[in-house]
């Protein structure tokens, strides 16, 4: 199984630096719930990194400027079909809850 994660962020260096500062200075207004779930202020959350190492899933990570879609980002695709919309990603309360959901897809 292949999952593609498309973040609501741009891939250029300036955007990455701005996003990092935004998450620290005003995290409640940061526009990427997927980033908030999987990343802390200074990189990937340890739980997320551990999951990526052991999951029986092929992962691809993209930025919104690398994926053409009319959908609101972030999104998660399964074999190029919508798995989770932005609204559904927003509903996860923690990285552990998100990981549990993704692990259930392996079964």
Residue frames as a rotation matrix with the C-alpha (Angstrom) as fourth column:
UNK 1
0.582 0.813 0.000 0.00
0.813 -0.582 0.000 0.00
0.000 0.000 -1.000 0.00
UNK 2
-0.583 -0.738 0.340 1.18
0.748 -0.651 -0.128 3.50
0.316 0.179 0.932 -0.83
UNK 3
0.530 0.687 -0.496 0.12
0.807 -0.588 0.047 6.64
-0.259 -0.425 -0.867 1.04
UNK 4
-0.375 -0.575 0.727 0.87
0.708 -0.684 -0.176 10.13
0.599 0.448 0.664 -0.22
UNK 5
0.220 0.332 -0.917 0.81
0.858 -0.514 0.020 12.98
-0.465 -0.791 -0.398 2.28
UNK 6
-0.160 -0.213 0.964 0.38
0.706 -0.707 -0.039 16.44
0.690 0.674 0.264 0.76
UNK 7
-0.349 -0.095 -0.932 1.17
0.867 -0.411 -0.283 19.18
-0.356 -0.907 0.225 3.25
UNK 8
0.742 0.594 0.311 -0.47
0.653 -0.746 -0.134 22.60
0.152 0.303 -0.941 3.21
UNK 9
0.460 -0.717 -0.524 2.93
-0.043 -0.608 0.793 24.22
-0.887 -0.342 -0.311 2.81
UNK 10
0.922 -0.212 -0.324 5.21
-0.357 -0.143 -0.923 25.17
0.149 0.967 -0.208 -0.06
UNK 11
0.812 -0.582 -0.044 8.51
0.583 0.810 0.058 23.47
0.002 -0.072 0.997 -0.81
UNK 12
0.357 -0.739 0.571 10.81
0.208 -0.533 -0.820 26.49
0.911 0.411 -0.037 -1.19
UNK 13
-0.415 -0.677 -0.608 13.33
0.745 0.130 -0.654 27.36
0.522 -0.725 0.450 1.53
UNK 14
-0.851 0.123 0.510 11.75
-0.278 -0.930 -0.240 30.74
0.445 -0.346 0.826 2.37
UNK 15
0.143 0.990 -0.005 8.34
-0.610 0.092 0.787 29.12
0.779 -0.110 0.617 2.91
UNK 16
0.295 -0.100 -0.950 9.83
0.507 0.860 0.067 26.40
0.810 -0.501 0.305 5.10
UNK 17
-0.762 -0.618 -0.193 11.58
0.516 -0.399 -0.758 29.01
0.391 -0.677 0.624 7.27
UNK 18
-0.621 0.613 0.489 8.41
-0.596 -0.774 0.212 31.14
0.508 -0.159 0.846 7.50
UNK 19
0.359 0.793 -0.493 6.31
-0.264 0.592 0.761 28.09
0.895 -0.143 0.422 8.42
UNK 20
-0.121 -0.491 -0.863 8.76
0.729 0.546 -0.412 27.05
0.674 -0.679 0.292 11.14
UNK 21
-0.962 -0.235 0.140 8.65
0.104 -0.789 -0.606 30.53
0.253 -0.568 0.783 12.66
UNK 22
-0.303 0.934 0.187 4.85
-0.661 -0.347 0.665 30.67
0.686 0.078 0.723 12.34
UNK 23
0.290 0.405 -0.867 4.44
0.225 0.852 0.473 27.36
0.930 -0.333 0.156 14.22
UNK 24
-0.446 -0.551 -0.705 6.54
0.820 0.064 -0.569 28.71
0.359 -0.832 0.423 17.10
UNK 25
-0.991 -0.036 0.126 5.21
-0.002 -0.958 -0.285 32.28
0.131 -0.283 0.950 17.27
UNK 26
-0.365 0.929 0.054 1.51
-0.877 -0.324 -0.355 31.67
-0.312 -0.177 0.933 16.64
UNK 27
-0.979 -0.165 0.118 0.79
-0.126 0.951 0.284 27.92
-0.159 0.263 -0.952 16.49
UNK 28
-0.333 0.926 0.178 -3.00
0.301 0.283 -0.911 28.25
-0.894 -0.249 -0.373 16.75
UNK 29
0.497 0.530 -0.687 -3.19
-0.444 -0.525 -0.726 30.02
-0.746 0.666 -0.025 13.39
UNK 30
-0.621 -0.772 -0.136 -0.83
-0.549 0.304 0.779 27.67
-0.560 0.558 -0.612 11.54
UNK 31
0.122 0.827 -0.549 -2.61
-0.946 -0.071 -0.317 26.34
-0.301 0.558 0.773 8.43
UNK 32
-0.098 -0.165 -0.981 -1.36
-0.622 0.780 -0.069 22.75
0.777 0.604 -0.180 8.15
UNK 33
0.544 0.395 0.740 -2.94
-0.835 0.343 0.431 20.32
-0.084 -0.852 0.516 10.60
UNK 34
0.916 -0.288 -0.279 -0.91
0.183 0.919 -0.349 17.47
0.356 0.269 0.895 9.07
UNK 35
-0.030 -0.958 0.286 2.30
0.008 -0.286 -0.958 19.35
1.000 -0.027 0.016 9.89
UNK 36
-0.032 0.098 0.995 1.03
-0.909 -0.417 0.012 19.99
0.416 -0.904 0.102 13.40
UNK 37
0.893 0.412 0.181 0.25
-0.450 0.823 0.346 16.28
-0.006 -0.390 0.921 13.91
UNK 38
0.860 -0.505 -0.074 3.56
0.452 0.820 -0.351 14.94
0.238 0.269 0.933 12.60
UNK 39
-0.099 -0.937 0.336 6.06
0.584 -0.328 -0.742 17.71
0.805 0.123 0.580 13.40
UNK 40
0.436 0.093 -0.895 7.08
0.829 -0.429 0.359 19.71
-0.351 -0.898 -0.265 16.43
UNK 41
0.844 -0.102 -0.527 8.85
-0.122 -0.992 -0.003 23.06
-0.522 0.067 -0.850 16.40
UNK 42
0.119 -0.936 -0.331 12.17
-0.857 -0.265 0.442 21.62
-0.501 0.231 -0.834 15.25
UNK 43
-0.722 -0.375 -0.581 11.38
-0.659 0.630 0.412 18.57
0.211 0.680 -0.702 13.14
UNK 44
-0.054 0.715 -0.698 9.44
-0.287 0.658 0.696 15.33
0.957 0.237 0.170 13.08
UNK 45
0.377 0.274 0.885 7.93
-0.926 0.078 0.370 14.08
0.032 -0.958 0.283 16.32
UNK 46
-0.636 -0.728 0.257 9.69
-0.749 0.663 0.022 11.00
-0.186 -0.178 -0.966 17.64
UNK 47
-0.149 0.665 0.732 6.50
-0.131 0.720 -0.682 8.91
-0.980 -0.198 -0.020 17.59
UNK 48
0.788 0.437 -0.433 6.05
-0.428 -0.116 -0.896 9.75
-0.442 0.892 0.096 13.91
UNK 49
0.034 -0.869 -0.494 9.66
-0.983 0.061 -0.175 8.90
0.182 0.492 -0.851 13.04
UNK 50
-0.664 -0.246 0.706 9.35
-0.500 0.848 -0.175 5.58
-0.555 -0.469 -0.687 14.89
UNK 51
0.302 0.876 0.376 6.13
-0.110 0.424 -0.899 4.75
-0.947 0.230 0.224 13.03
UNK 52
0.670 -0.059 -0.740 7.63
-0.728 -0.246 -0.640 5.54
-0.144 0.968 -0.208 9.62
UNK 53
-0.390 -0.919 -0.057 10.47
-0.921 0.388 0.041 3.07
-0.015 0.068 -0.998 10.32
UNK 54
-0.829 0.007 0.559 8.23
-0.201 0.929 -0.310 0.10
-0.522 -0.369 -0.769 11.17
UNK 55
0.139 0.983 -0.124 5.04
-0.513 -0.035 -0.858 0.58
-0.847 0.183 0.499 9.15
UNK 56
-0.472 -0.185 0.862 4.31
0.508 0.743 0.437 -1.83
-0.721 0.644 -0.257 6.32
UNK 57
0.732 0.681 0.015 3.30
0.482 -0.503 -0.717 1.12
-0.481 0.533 -0.696 4.15
UNK 58
-0.323 -0.760 0.563 5.13
0.943 -0.306 0.129 2.92
0.074 0.573 0.816 1.36
UNK 59
0.402 0.437 -0.804 5.14
0.605 -0.786 -0.125 6.67
-0.687 -0.436 -0.581 2.07
UNK 60
-0.313 -0.444 0.840 5.47
0.851 -0.524 0.040 9.68
0.422 0.727 0.542 -0.19
UNK 61
0.123 0.277 -0.953 5.55
0.727 -0.679 -0.104 13.26
-0.676 -0.680 -0.284 1.12
UNK 62
-0.320 -0.126 0.939 4.74
0.848 -0.480 0.224 16.28
0.423 0.868 0.261 -0.99
UNK 63
-0.709 0.130 -0.694 4.05
0.266 -0.861 -0.433 19.98
-0.653 -0.492 0.576 -0.65
UNK 64
0.279 0.960 -0.014 0.99
0.366 -0.119 -0.923 21.71
-0.888 0.252 -0.384 -2.10
UNK 65
0.377 -0.179 -0.909 3.06
-0.722 -0.672 -0.167 23.35
-0.581 0.719 -0.382 -4.85
UNK 66
-0.738 -0.667 -0.105 4.19
-0.612 0.595 0.520 19.89
-0.284 0.448 -0.847 -5.98
UNK 67
-0.772 0.554 0.312 0.70
0.557 0.826 -0.089 18.37
-0.307 0.105 -0.946 -6.28
UNK 68
-0.873 0.487 -0.009 -2.02
-0.403 -0.710 0.577 19.77
0.275 0.508 0.816 -8.51
UNK 69
-0.568 0.752 -0.335 -5.45
0.793 0.609 0.023 19.51
0.221 -0.252 -0.942 -6.96
UNK 70
-0.276 0.578 0.768 -8.55
-0.126 -0.814 0.567 21.57
0.953 0.059 0.298 -6.31
UNK 71
0.447 0.399 -0.801 -8.77
0.663 0.453 0.596 20.06
0.600 -0.797 -0.063 -2.83
UNK 72
0.680 -0.253 0.688 -8.03
-0.582 -0.757 0.296 22.07
0.446 -0.602 -0.663 0.27
UNK 73
0.006 -0.783 -0.622 -4.71
0.160 0.615 -0.772 20.92
0.987 -0.095 0.129 1.73
UNK 74
-0.640 -0.769 0.002 -3.48
-0.733 0.611 0.300 19.00
-0.232 0.190 -0.954 3.62
UNK 75
0.595 0.763 -0.251 -4.70
-0.800 0.591 -0.102 15.68
0.070 0.262 0.963 2.25
UNK 76
-0.442 -0.651 0.618 -3.70
-0.554 0.740 0.383 12.03
-0.706 -0.173 -0.687 2.40
UNK 77
0.292 0.463 -0.837 -4.05
-0.947 0.264 -0.184 9.83
0.135 0.846 0.516 -0.67
UNK 78
-0.060 -0.253 0.966 -4.12
-0.292 0.929 0.225 6.05
-0.954 -0.269 -0.130 -0.88
UNK 79
-0.425 -0.193 0.885 -3.04
0.696 0.555 0.455 4.83
-0.579 0.809 -0.101 -4.31
UNK 80
-0.979 -0.099 0.178 -3.82
0.187 -0.790 0.584 8.30
0.083 0.605 0.792 -5.70
UNK 81
-0.046 0.995 0.091 -7.39
0.429 -0.062 0.901 8.25
0.902 0.081 -0.424 -4.31
UNK 82
-0.181 0.032 0.983 -8.52
-0.639 -0.763 -0.093 10.55
0.747 -0.645 0.159 -1.50
UNK 83
-0.321 0.037 -0.946 -8.16
0.597 0.783 -0.172 8.81
0.735 -0.621 -0.274 1.86
UNK 84
-0.002 0.271 -0.963 -8.32
0.931 -0.352 -0.101 11.78
-0.366 -0.896 -0.252 4.23
UNK 85
0.401 0.202 0.894 -9.50
0.569 -0.820 -0.070 15.29
0.718 0.536 -0.443 3.48
UNK 86
-0.561 -0.589 0.582 -8.25
-0.009 -0.698 -0.716 18.36
0.828 -0.407 0.386 5.27
UNK 87
0.111 0.714 0.691 -11.33
-0.828 -0.318 0.461 18.33
0.549 -0.624 0.556 7.50
UNK 88
0.873 0.194 -0.448 -10.77
0.001 0.917 0.399 14.67
0.488 -0.348 0.800 8.41
UNK 89
-0.085 -0.969 -0.230 -7.10
0.590 0.137 -0.796 15.33
0.803 -0.203 0.560 9.23
UNK 90
-0.402 -0.002 0.915 -8.21
-0.456 -0.867 -0.203 18.24
0.794 -0.499 0.348 11.44
UNK 91
0.595 0.790 0.151 -10.27
-0.543 0.257 0.800 15.81
0.593 -0.557 0.581 13.52
UNK 92
0.357 -0.533 -0.767 -7.25
0.585 0.768 -0.261 13.87
0.728 -0.356 0.586 14.83
UNK 93
0.971 0.120 0.209 -6.32
-0.091 -0.619 0.780 15.04
0.223 -0.776 -0.590 18.32
UNK 94
0.437 -0.864 0.251 -2.79
-0.550 -0.036 0.834 13.63
-0.712 -0.502 -0.491 18.49
UNK 95
-0.175 -0.609 -0.774 -0.07
-0.967 0.253 0.020 11.98
0.184 0.752 -0.633 16.46
UNK 96
-0.874 -0.141 0.464 -0.79
-0.304 0.906 -0.296 8.74
-0.379 -0.399 -0.835 18.35
UNK 97
0.078 0.976 0.203 -4.44
-0.092 0.209 -0.974 8.80
-0.993 0.057 0.106 17.25
UNK 98
0.484 0.014 -0.875 -3.34
-0.837 -0.284 -0.467 9.51
-0.255 0.959 -0.125 13.67
UNK 99
-0.582 -0.776 -0.243 -0.80
-0.806 0.589 0.052 6.66
0.103 0.226 -0.969 13.76
UNK 100
-0.601 0.435 0.671 -3.42
-0.113 0.785 -0.610 4.25
-0.792 -0.442 -0.422 15.17
UNK 101
0.514 0.811 -0.279 -5.70
-0.376 -0.079 -0.923 5.10
-0.771 0.579 0.264 12.25
UNK 102
0.241 -0.492 -0.837 -2.92
-0.964 -0.024 -0.264 4.56
0.110 0.870 -0.480 9.69
UNK 103
-0.787 -0.538 0.300 -1.93
-0.587 0.803 -0.101 1.26
-0.187 -0.256 -0.948 11.34
UNK 104
-0.101 0.832 0.545 -5.53
-0.182 0.524 -0.832 0.05
-0.978 -0.183 0.099 11.00
UNK 105
0.560 0.265 -0.785 -5.11
-0.778 -0.158 -0.608 0.36
-0.285 0.951 0.118 7.23
UNK 106
-0.460 -0.840 -0.287 -2.38
-0.883 0.468 0.044 -2.29
0.097 0.274 -0.957 7.30
UNK 107
-0.544 0.268 0.795 -4.82
-0.328 0.804 -0.496 -4.94
-0.772 -0.531 -0.350 8.50
